[in-house]
Amino acid sequence: MRAWRLAFLSLCLIAIIGSRPVLALDQPASNAGSFPGVHVGPITDSSQLRWYFGESGYSVLDHADFAFQRDRAALYTELYSDYVYPFRLLGYVRTGLGVFIQSGEDTVVAANERMFNAGGNACVFFGLPLLSYASYIGQKEQGRLTVTLSPRVGVDVPAMGARVEHPTFSLDLSADIETRMRTFSDALQVFGALRYGRRSGSPFFYDHLGHGGQGAFFLGTFKVGVIIASIFQISVTRTFLAPEEMRAAIQPTLMVRFSSRKSP
């Protein structure tokens, strides 16, 4: 576990101090005085959304994540996403609907995988930008650090005849920290991501996880990988924080992502 933390902290340091910060993302160096290299707080200008999400409009089938574990495979995709502006204090918030589909028998272990990755078969997700930092060499962006509040509401409806019989609801109050940097090639980036937050849900949610009667808990995951040509991503995800009785059901995950848009 210490090795994963050290790797993530190293990526953060490389992205932050590896080159001089001069301006906001994708902004030419000649305009360095028009916006700082660090952005904090709500997004009130829709053009700034690309700093966090790579686009600023609605998206259909934004990306597909193929997840592979020791004994099964799964697919997560965002069916639809868009932005809302509830009020100025929050600014623009990304929201949408995601679905999680698995192969194999619908067992307790399969239910655990759904709940840890998406909160269930389907989820409504949100993304509230908090912090963005860009570092440049000349006019070329070299590194980026973003922090986003990313709550999620999930629902899980088991298949007929499954060992897990009862539908569940869950609330995931988490934040995402991601850092990435360019390598020797503009087409290749390396990245690390940390997700940490509090999980709670209906009574059967805890029963399916082997956490019956224990109440809400904290969960932390860490991911490292590479981004190729801004649309193809390969990564490995590990859980570094979870209740002791759940850890046996949590496996490392190899993930391959295909995106319909370029990464920020």
N, C-alpha and C positions, 0 to 999 in steps of 0.2 A: 504494500500500500504506500509506503514511503517513496518508492521509486516512481509511482504514478504521480504523486504530488510534486516531486522534484522535477519531473519532466514538464508538467504543466506550468510550474513557476518559471522554469527556464524559457519556455516559449513566450510567456508574458514579458519577461525581461528583454528578450531579443526584439519583440515587437515594439517595446516602448523606447529602449535606449539604443537599439541597433542603428538608428539613423536619426538625423535631426528633424524635430517636428517643425513644420512651417505653416500648415494650413489645413483646412477641412478636406474631407475625402474628395478625390478627383478634381480638385481645384488647382489650376496652374500656379506655379511659383511666382509668376509676375503679379498675381493678385493676392499676395500673402497678407496684405494689410486689411482685406475685406472680411475675413473670418478667421477666428483662432483655430489652432490645431486640435483643441479640445472642445467638444460640445457636451453640455450638461443640461439636463432638464427636459421639459416637454417639447415635442415637435409641433410648431405652429405653422410652418411652411411645408406643404406637401412635397416640394422638391428635395427636402432634406431626408425624406424617408429612405432613399436609396443608400444612405450611409449605414443603415442598420439592416435593411431587408433586400437591397439590390434592385428594388422597383418601387413605384409610388402609386400604382393603380391596382384594380382588381385582378385576380388571377384564377384560372380554372385548371385543375390538375397541375399545381405548381411544381411538385416534385414527387418522385416515387422512391421510397426507401426499402430496399430488399435486405432483410435481416436474417442472418444465419447463425444458429446455435448448434450445439452438439447433436441434437436429435430432431431438429425441426427447422422450418424456414417460415418467414412471415413477410408481409408487405404492409407498409404504412404509406398513405398518400393523403395530401390535402386536396379535398374535392373542390373547395372554393375558399377564397380569402379576399378580403377588402379592408378598407380603412374607415373608421368612424371618428367623429370629432365631438365627443360628448359635451365638453366645456373646456375653456382655455387652460384651466389648471392642469388638466391631463394632456391636452393637445391631441394629436392623432394617435389612435390605437389600432393596431392590426388585429383582426378577428376573422375566424373562419371555422370550417368543419373538416375534421379529419376522420379517416376510418382505418382500422387495423384488421388485417385478414391473415389467418394462419393455416398452415398445412397440418395434417395429422389429426389424431384424436383429441377431442376437447376435454383435457384432463385438468387437474388442479395446477400442475406445473404450467400448462398452456394458459390458464387463467391468470396466473402470476405474471407471465410474460406480457400479456395484454395490459394488465393494470400498471405494471412498471413502465411500459413504453408509451402508452396512450391513454391510460385510465380506463380502458375497456375496448369494446368493439368500435365505439365511436366517441368522439370528443369535440367539444367546442373550445377553441383555444384563443388566447389573447396575447398581444405583444405590445408592451409599453416601453419605449426607448428611455433609457436613463443616462447613458454615457457613451460617447464615441471619441476615440483618440486615433489620429493618423500620424504616421511618420513618413518622411520623404527623403529621398536623395535627389537633388535637382528637382525636376518636375515629375518624377516617377514615384508613386506610392510604393513603399517597401513593407510597411507593417500596419496592422490595425488591431485595436482593442475595443470591444463593444460590451456593454452591460444592458440587459433587457429584463424587465419584469415580465414573466411568462406564465400566468396562471392558466389552469385548464380544468374544465368540468367534463368528467367521463361517465359513460354508461356502458355496462356490460350485460348482454343478454345471451346466456348460454344456448348452445344448439340443443335440439330435442334429443333426449336420451343421454346427454352428457353427464359425467360424474359430478360436475358442478351444476347444481340445479336452479339456483336462485339468481335473478337479476340483481345488479348492484349499481350504486352511484358513488362517485368519488369526487373530491375536490383537491386539486394539486396547486398549492401556492408556492411557486418556485421562481427563481431567477436564473438567467443564463449569462455566463461570462465566456466570451469567445475571443481568442487571439489568433491571428494568422499572419504569415509573412511570405514574401516572394523568395524564390530560390534563384539559382543561376539562370533559370528560364522564366519568361513571363507567363508561360503556359502552365507552370507548376507552382503550387503553394503548399505549405505545410500549416497545420492548424491544431489547436487544442481547445477543448470546450469543457466547461464545468457547469453542471446543473445541480442546484441545491434548494431544498424547500421542505415544506410540511405537507404530509398527505393525511387526509381524513375521508371518511365515507360512511355509507350505511352499514348496519351490523353485519350483513353477509359479506361485505367488502373485506372486513378483517378476518372473518372465518375462512374465506377462500385463500387468504394469504398465510394462514397458519398463525394469525396474530389475534385470534378471537379474544374479545374482552379487554384488550390492551389500550384501545383508543388511538388517537392520532400519533403519528411518528414522523421523524425526519429521514429523508432519503437524499443521498448524494451520488451522482454519477460523473464519470470523467471519460472523455473521448479524445483520441488523437488520430490524425490521418492526413491525407493529401487531397488536394483539389486539382483536377486536371482540366485544362481548357475552360475553367470557370463553370462547367456544367456537369462534371463527373467527379464524384467524391467516394473515396474508400477510407473507412475508419474502423477502429476497434473501440468498443465501449466496455467499461468496467464500473462496477458499483463499489464505492469506497466507504459508504455509510448506510447502514440499514439495521433494523433490530436483529439481534442474534438468531432468533428462531426462524428468520426468513432467509438468511444468507445461503443455506443449502440449496434453495430453489432458484437462486440468481446465478445465471451463467454469463461469462463474457460473450459479447455479441460482435460478429463481423458484419459491417453494414456497407452496402453499395448504394449510392444515391445517383439518380438521374434527374436533372433539373431542366425545366422548360425555359428557364431564364438564367442569365449569368449571375454568379455569386457576386456580392458587393466587394 
